[in-house]
Amino acid sequence: MFTAPVGLYGVMSFSVSSRVSEMGVRMALGAQASQVTGLIIKQGLGQIAVGLVIGSGLAVLVARGLTLLLYQVEPLDPATFAIVLSLLLTTGVGACAIPAVRATRVDPMVALSGD
């Protein structure tokens, strides 16, 4: 549970750092900070959605396989799935927001100069 947001943060941070010149051009051409933030968070939400769908499907398959090992425990508890999915979504959005806010602080002249 801890590695998913950390991994997403790493991917988003690398993606944003490799696109600094693009963010600088966008801001130099008049993009607002909220637009740049929205662009980055939208990209991150796409990755989160794919991960949640694939992860939920795999979790259901694994839970069905564990029914023989569990005693008096429901393997497909909807409340547990909902809590885990909402927690992963919340931490994922937080992991996307940090690089997004950092991207808005890029000075367009520094980004365009390539330093």
C-alpha positions as CSV (number, residue, x, y, z in Angstrom):
1,M,0.0,0.0,0.0
2,F,2.9,2.3,0.7
3,T,4.9,1.6,-2.4
4,A,2.1,2.5,-4.9
5,P,2.0,6.2,-4.0
6,V,5.8,6.4,-3.6
7,G,6.2,4.8,-7.1
8,L,3.6,7.1,-8.6
9,Y,5.3,10.1,-7.0
10,G,8.6,9.0,-8.5
11,V,7.1,8.5,-12.0
12,M,5.3,11.8,-11.9
13,S,8.3,13.7,-10.5
14,F,10.5,12.3,-13.3
15,S,7.9,13.0,-15.9
16,V,7.5,16.6,-14.7
17,S,11.3,17.2,-14.5
18,S,11.8,15.9,-18.0
19,R,9.1,18.3,-19.3
20,V,10.4,21.5,-17.6
21,S,11.0,23.2,-20.9
22,E,7.5,22.3,-22.0
23,M,6.0,23.8,-18.8
24,G,8.2,26.9,-19.3
25,V,6.9,27.4,-22.8
26,R,3.3,26.9,-21.7
27,M,3.7,29.5,-18.9
28,A,5.6,31.9,-21.2
29,L,2.7,31.7,-23.7
30,G,0.2,32.6,-21.0
31,A,-0.9,29.4,-19.3
32,Q,-2.0,29.9,-15.8
33,A,-0.6,27.9,-12.9
34,S,-3.9,26.2,-12.4
35,Q,-3.9,25.0,-16.0
36,V,-0.4,23.5,-15.7
37,T,-1.3,21.9,-12.4
38,G,-4.5,20.5,-14.0
39,L,-2.6,19.1,-16.9
40,I,-0.2,17.2,-14.7
41,I,-2.9,15.9,-12.3
42,K,-5.0,14.8,-15.2
43,Q,-2.0,12.7,-16.5
44,G,-1.5,11.3,-13.0
45,L,-5.2,10.4,-12.6
46,G,-5.1,8.5,-15.9
47,Q,-2.2,6.4,-14.4
48,I,-4.1,6.0,-11.1
49,A,-7.3,4.8,-12.9
50,V,-5.4,2.2,-14.9
51,G,-3.6,1.0,-11.8
52,L,-6.8,0.8,-9.7
53,V,-8.7,-1.1,-12.4
54,I,-5.9,-3.6,-13.0
55,G,-5.2,-3.9,-9.3
56,S,-8.8,-4.4,-8.3
57,G,-9.2,-7.2,-10.9
58,L,-6.1,-8.9,-9.6
59,A,-7.2,-8.5,-6.0
60,V,-10.5,-10.2,-6.7
61,L,-8.7,-13.1,-8.4
62,V,-6.2,-13.5,-5.5
63,A,-9.0,-13.1,-2.9
64,R,-11.0,-16.0,-4.5
65,G,-7.9,-18.1,-4.4
66,L,-7.4,-17.4,-0.7
67,T,-10.8,-18.6,0.3
68,L,-9.4,-21.9,1.3
69,L,-6.9,-20.3,3.7
70,L,-9.3,-17.8,5.3
71,Y,-11.4,-18.9,8.3
72,Q,-14.6,-16.9,9.1
73,V,-13.3,-14.0,6.9
74,E,-15.1,-12.7,3.8
75,P,-12.5,-12.5,1.1
76,L,-14.5,-10.1,-1.1
77,D,-15.6,-7.6,1.5
78,P,-16.9,-4.5,-0.4
79,A,-16.1,-2.2,2.5
80,T,-12.5,-3.2,2.6
81,F,-12.1,-2.8,-1.2
82,A,-13.8,0.6,-1.0
83,I,-11.6,1.8,1.8
84,V,-8.4,0.6,0.1
85,L,-9.4,2.1,-3.3
86,S,-10.2,5.5,-1.8
87,L,-7.0,5.5,0.2
88,L,-5.0,4.7,-2.9
89,L,-6.8,7.3,-4.9
90,T,-6.3,10.0,-2.2
91,T,-2.6,9.2,-1.8
92,G,-2.2,9.0,-5.5
93,V,-3.7,12.5,-6.1
94,G,-1.4,13.8,-3.3
95,A,1.6,12.2,-5.1
96,C,0.6,13.9,-8.3
97,A,-0.1,17.3,-6.7
98,I,3.5,17.7,-5.3
99,P,5.2,17.6,-8.7
100,A,2.3,19.6,-10.2
101,V,2.8,22.5,-7.7
102,R,6.6,22.3,-8.3
103,A,6.0,22.7,-12.1
104,T,4.1,25.9,-11.6
105,R,7.0,27.5,-9.8
106,V,9.3,27.1,-12.9
107,D,10.5,30.4,-14.2
108,P,9.7,30.5,-17.9
109,M,13.0,32.2,-18.7
110,V,15.1,29.6,-16.9
111,A,13.1,26.7,-18.5
112,L,13.6,28.2,-21.9
113,S,17.3,28.8,-21.5
114,G,17.8,25.1,-20.8
115,D,19.8,25.5,-17.6
